[in-house]
Amino acid sequence: MPRPSHRILILTGPSASGKNAVAAALAGRQERTAVIDVDVLRYMAVSPHKLPAAVAADWDPSEKLDWRIGIRGTVALARSLSEDDFDVIILDILTEASVALYRDALPSPPTIVLLLPALAEARRRHRERGPEPPGSFMRTQSLAAGNWRLSDSDFERLWRQQESFTAADVSIDNTSLSPEQVATRLDSWLSGTAPG
């Protein structure tokens, strides 16, 4: 049976929820998979990327230039990669409004996966994370903006926003799961069957 093409997975979740680690574990199991970290594209904006002050569930990313640039750039990359028969994993912190932007513009409907460890575990991971490597573009942009790390209150607000996010097709509490275990759960999706 030929493998379906143009599979697009969006991993969402608060900071330190494991999006990058899960994407790496999942992509490593596939033949042709590309991972797009939307923040990399957002940091290309002339003014540094900043988390919206409200971090509200109804916050509209179309109101902020770097968020629009990130989504448009991601969609363009996803289209190109899909045309070359790559599966695509997108890493972003979604809102209900950004889901609509992605669903309207992507070449095929994405499966949206919410990674949501318990708040205490997410906070522990967040505090243990180091800054971006010295000299990296993202760290330079973040330090210039004075926001290389979320404050505890912004971190919790973002976690709560993701906790109330309702547009996910699959939600995974990865509090006690390794990135490999989460990837195993999602592997069936990239193999052509829906995740359970």
N, C-alpha and C positions, 0 to 999 in steps of 0.2 A: 504494500500500500504506500503510495507516495506521501511524503510528509507535507502537511499544510504549510504554506508560507505566510509571511507577514504577521507572525505572532508578536504581540507587544504586551509586555508586562510592566505595570507601574508599581514600584514599591514606595509606599508612603509610610509615615510614622514620624514621631517627634525626633529631635536630635538624640543621638545615641541609642536609637532603637535597633540598629544593626543593618540598616539598608545597604551600606557599602560591603560589609562582610558577607551578607546573604547573597548579594549580587555576584560577588567574586566566586563564592562557592557554587552557585547555580551556573554561572557562565562557564566555569571550569569543567562542567560535566557535558557541555553541549558542543556540537561541532562548529556552528557558526552563530555566535552570539556577541552582540555589542552592548556595552553598558554606557549609558549617557547620564552623567551626574549634572543635573540642571544647574546647580550652583556654580559649576565651572563656567557655564555660559553666562550666568548672571554677573559673575565677577568681571566679565569682559566689558560691561557697561562702564562708561566714563566715570560716573559717580559710583562709589563703592556700594555694594549690595548691603542693605540693612533689613533686618527683620521688621515687619510692620509693627508699629507701636501697639496697635490694638490686639493683634493676633486673635482676631475674632473669627468665629465660624462663618460669619457672613461677609468677611473682608473680601473685597473684589480685587484680584491681582491685576485686572486690566487697568486699574488706576495707577499703577506703578510701572514706570518705564523698564526697569531692569527685570521685573517679573514677566512683562510681555516679551522682552528680548529673549529671556530664558525659554519660555514656552515656544515662541516662534522658531528659535534656533533648534530646539529639541525636535519639534515636528519636522523641520527640514531635514535634519540628520536621520530621523527615524524613517522618513520616506525614502531617502537615498539608500540607507542600509537595507530596508525591506525590499527595494528593487533588486538588490544584489543578494537576496535570499538569506539575509541575516535575521535571526530572532533579535528583538530589542528589549532591553531592560532599562527602564527610565527610573531614576532616583529623584524624588521630589517630595516636598511636604505639601500635600494637596489641601485645598479648600473645596467646598461645593462649587464655587465659581470657577476655579481652575480646572476641575473635572470637566465641566461643560466645554471649556476652551480646548482641552485635549481631545475629547470625544468628537467634537465638531471638525477638528483639523487633521487628526491622525489618519493614515491610509487604511487602517483596519481597527475595529473596536479593541481597545485595550482591556486587559484584565487588571483590575486594581486590587492590590494586596496591601492591607494595613498591618504593619508590624507594631505591636503595642505591648512592650513589657510593662510590668507593674511600675508605678511611679517611683517607688523606692529603688528598684533595680535600674530603671532608666537614669535616675539621678546619680546613682553610684557609677554607672558607666560614663555618664557625662563628666563627672568630677575626675575620673581616672584618665580621661582622654587628654592627650597632650595637644598643644597647638599644632597647626600645620608645620611641616618641616621648614627650618630656616631657609630663606631664599626662595621659597615657593611663591608663585604668583598669588595664590589665594591668601597666603599668610600676609604678604605685602599689602594686598588690598584690604584685608580685614584689619590689620594693625593701623593702616592709614585712616580707616573709618573709626578706629577705636572700639571695635566690636568683635574681636577674634573669638570671644567666648560669651555665650548667653549668660545673663545674670540669672540667679536662682529663680527670681520671680518670673522673668520672661520664659525660662525653661519650663516651669510648672504651667504657666498659661498656655504655652505651645502644646505641652503634653495633654492638658485638659481639652484643648481644641481638637486634637487628634482623637481623643477618647470619644468625643461626641460626633466624629466624622461618620456620616451614614452612607457614603457613596461607594464604599469598598465592596468588591465582589467576594473577597475572602479576607477574614480577619484572623490573625494569628497572635496569640499571647505567647511571646517568645521569652518570657521571664527566665525560664529554666531550660531553654533549648539553645543548643549551639547553632552557629550559622549553617553548619553541615546538616543538622537535623531539620532546620527550616527548609533548606534547599531540597532535602529529600521529599518533604511534603509538597513542594512546588514542582518538583521534577516531572511529575505526571502531566502537568499543564504544558510544559515545553515539549513533552513527548507526544502531545496531541490529544490528551484527555484532560478533562477539567479537574482542578485540584479539589480535594475533599476537605 
